[in-house]
Amino acid sequence: MDYTKRRENYRGILAGDVCVHPGSVFDPISARIAEDLGFEVGMFAGSIASGTVLGAPDYVVLTLSEFAEQIYRICRAGELSLMVDADHGYGNALSVKRTVEELEASGVAALTIEDTVLPMAFGGGARFISLEEGVGKMKAALSGRTDPNLVVAGRTSSLAEGLDECIRRVKAYEAAGVDAIFLAGASTREQVAAVNAELNIPLLLGGAGGELSDKEWLGQNGVRVALQGHLPFQAAIKAVYDTLKALRDGVAPADLRDSLASADLIAQVTRKADYDQQIADYL
C-alpha cells in the first residue's frame, strides 16, 4: 500500500498554525468511523492496544509484532493519518530502530518514542532513562525511517521532574533531529508556553484538559495535535458489557434495538457497497 498521502497530510498539520484533536481508534471499524466523521488524525495508544489485543492493562506486556499487526489492520481499512504511541520502542536503541522499521511498514503516519523506563522496573515507580540514552534512542528511531514523510516524535513525561529537566530533554531531542515533541503530563498553560518557547519544532500534547482545552490557544503556542483521552474504547467496553448483561438478565433482543447500530450504519462502516460492487464485477 502507498502511505505517502496520509503522511504528507500529517506533516501538513505540523506545518500549519492550528491545533487538532485526533480521533482515538482501536480497530478498522473505529478508524473508518473517525475518517467518515472528518477527523484529520487517528490516534492508537499503547494502552488501548494492550486492551484491544490482549485484554490487558497498560503495563507494556504487548509485543512489537502484536502492536504492528493491529496497526496494519487499522491502516489498511482506510486513509486516516494514524499516529501511534510506540512506548519505549520495545527495548534499547537497537530495538527502537527495529520498531520504527516495523511500524513504518504497517502504515503509521507518525509515531512517538518516550524516555520512560519501560516495562515497569523492579521496585515500581516512574523512572526515566538518562538523557544520553534518550538521545541515542531518538537517533536510532530516525535511522530506522526509510520514508522521509514519516513523522518521528520524541515523547517525554519529564515535567514530573521539573520544568528545567523537561526543557533540557526536549532541546536535546530536537537537536537529535526529531520532527516534534510529544509533551505528556502537562497541566498548565505556563508549562506548555515555557516548553514551546525553547523549541523550533511543533508540540503534540497528551491529555489536554482543563485550561489546556482551548484549541485556539494551543494552536498559538505551538501545539498541533492535542489528545482528548480514549473515550471511544471506554464507550465500546461499556456498550458491550451493558448489552451482554441485559441479554444475560433476560432482556429480549428486540428491546435493545434502539441502542444498536442500524443496518445502514453497519453497511457504511463495513464498506458493504464496495464489496457488493466487487461481487457484481468479479462474481
Secondary structure, DSSP 8 states (H G I E B T S, - for coil): ---HHHHHHHHHHHHSS--B--EE--SHHHHHHHHHTT-SEEEE-HHHHIIIIIS--SSS---HHHHHHHHHHHHHT---EEEEE-TT-SSSHHHHHHHHHHHHHHT-SEEEEE-B--S--TT-S--B--HHHHHHHHHHHHHT--STTSEEEEEE-GGGG-HHHHHHHHHHHHHHT-SEEEE-S--SHHHHHHHHHT-SS-EEESS--GGG--HHHHHHTTEEEE----HHHHHHHHHHHHHHHHHHTT--GGGGGGGS--HHHHHHHTTHHHHHHHHHHH-
